[in-house]
Amino acid sequence: MGLSIWQIAIVVILVVLLFGRGKISSLMGDLAKGIKSFKKGMSSETIEEDNTQKNISENQDSNNQDSSTKE
């Protein structure tokens, strides 16, 4: 009991009549911008995590060197 092509066509026609082509295209543009900004935010978060981990490991290395020179 799936959707037939006619049911899908009727829904598409009703959506176009209700919202108009211009409104639908602007909504899709806004959706695309949202997805791009989400991906950009996720990639920058990953870069920040990598930098934080590098900084932590560098601090631990320098602390280990300092303790070895004190002995």
C-alpha positions as CSV (number, residue, x, y, z in Angstrom):
1,M,0.0,0.0,0.0
2,G,2.5,2.6,-1.2
3,L,2.0,6.0,-2.7
4,S,1.2,6.1,-6.4
5,I,2.5,8.6,-8.9
6,W,-0.9,10.3,-9.0
7,Q,-1.0,10.8,-5.2
8,I,2.5,12.3,-5.2
9,A,1.6,14.6,-8.2
10,I,-1.5,15.9,-6.4
11,V,0.5,16.7,-3.2
12,V,3.2,18.5,-5.3
13,I,0.5,20.5,-7.1
14,L,-1.2,21.5,-3.8
15,V,2.1,22.6,-2.3
16,V,3.0,24.7,-5.3
17,L,-0.5,26.3,-5.3
18,L,-0.3,27.0,-1.5
19,F,3.2,28.4,-1.3
20,G,4.0,29.4,-4.8
21,R,7.2,28.7,-6.7
22,G,9.2,31.7,-5.4
23,K,8.5,30.8,-1.7
24,I,9.5,27.1,-2.2
25,S,12.7,28.1,-4.0
26,S,13.6,30.6,-1.2
27,L,12.9,27.9,1.4
28,M,15.1,25.4,-0.4
29,G,17.9,28.1,-0.5
30,D,17.6,28.7,3.2
31,L,17.7,25.0,3.9
32,A,20.8,24.6,1.8
33,K,22.5,27.5,3.7
34,G,21.6,25.9,7.0
35,I,23.1,22.6,5.9
36,K,26.3,24.3,4.7
37,S,26.7,26.2,8.0
38,F,26.0,23.1,10.0
39,K,28.7,21.2,8.1
40,K,31.1,24.2,8.5
41,G,30.4,24.2,12.2
42,M,31.0,20.5,12.6
43,S,34.3,20.7,10.7
44,S,35.5,23.7,12.7
45,E,34.6,21.9,15.9
46,T,36.7,18.9,14.8
47,I,39.7,21.2,14.0
48,E,39.3,22.9,17.4
49,E,39.3,19.5,19.2
50,D,42.4,18.5,17.3
51,N,44.2,21.7,18.2
52,T,43.1,21.3,21.9
53,Q,44.5,17.8,22.0
54,K,47.8,18.9,20.4
55,N,48.1,21.7,23.0
56,I,47.4,19.3,25.8
57,S,50.0,16.8,24.5
58,E,52.5,19.6,24.0
59,N,52.0,20.9,27.6
60,Q,52.4,17.3,28.9
61,D,55.6,16.9,26.9
62,S,57.0,20.2,28.2
63,N,56.0,19.3,31.8
64,N,57.8,15.9,31.4
65,Q,60.9,17.7,30.1
66,D,60.8,20.2,33.0
67,S,60.5,17.4,35.5
68,S,63.4,15.4,34.0
69,T,65.7,18.5,34.1
70,K,64.8,19.1,37.8
71,E,66.0,15.6,38.8
